[in-house]
Amino acid sequence: MNTAKIKIWLFETQNALIRAHIKRKFLGKSDWHLVYVGNDYSGYWYPKNLLDSKGTIWGVGLGLDSSFEKELLERGYTVLGFEPETKCFEVSRQQLNSPKSRIFNFGLWDKTGLFRYTGDNISIIDIFQRGDYRDSHLDIQSLWDVAQELSLESNQYPRVLRMNIEGAEREILLRFVQEPLPFEVVIFQAEFLFHLPFKLFRKRIRAIRELNGILEGIKKVGWKLEGLNRNQITLLKTTMNK
């Protein structure tokens, strides 16, 4: 086994152990059945009973493929998409072209600002932690401010928050525990933990503790872990009608 394969094995083994810990602690028995919606690039596990509910999905971080949102759009959902990178925004706008969709050329986080962008790497983690970049910027706005501006409470039920934002979900989730918003489904890629290199052991330990705290806190405000598949976590409001 060469060095690269050993590193991959260590990385995957660490993640497998973390997933096992989270499932053992937070994933109980459930009557909800999750099905995979989308493709390999843009697919997520979603409650089968809600597929044709014609709710509203907030797609945060659309990237170059919005197959998950597109399938729900075709099933009658309204889509609000948020993508700060210009090329991805244009692709998303074409893919989700419909009277029932609105695509915004800014990202969502727990705060508002313009953040430097390389043009090569759209990882929010890198953008917010490093500095030496070109003059181009990404427009990022507070999820809480935008929720008020777009009248989240009046959005069609069930309201879905889907996040794939390169680790920036961490700050949103930490604030969400303290200031919950009226979504019924929250789906996110826990990249602030599962994408950390295996050598960053201390950061991984801290991220595990943070995710534990998020899941414990979210439970106290009426949410439950319903799915953990690889890096993706699905949360449902405990008052959801099945």
Beta strands, then each sheet from edge to edge (+ up, - down):
strand 1: 34-38
strand 2: 43-47
strand 3: 56-60
strand 4: 78-82
strand 5: 101-104
strand 6: 107-109
strand 7: 113-116
strand 8: 137-142
strand 9: 159-163
strand 10: 185-189
strand 11: 223-229
strand 12: 232-237
sheet 1: 1+ 2-
sheet 2: 5+ 4+ 3+ 9+ 10+ 12- 11+
sheet 3: 6+ 8+ 7-
end
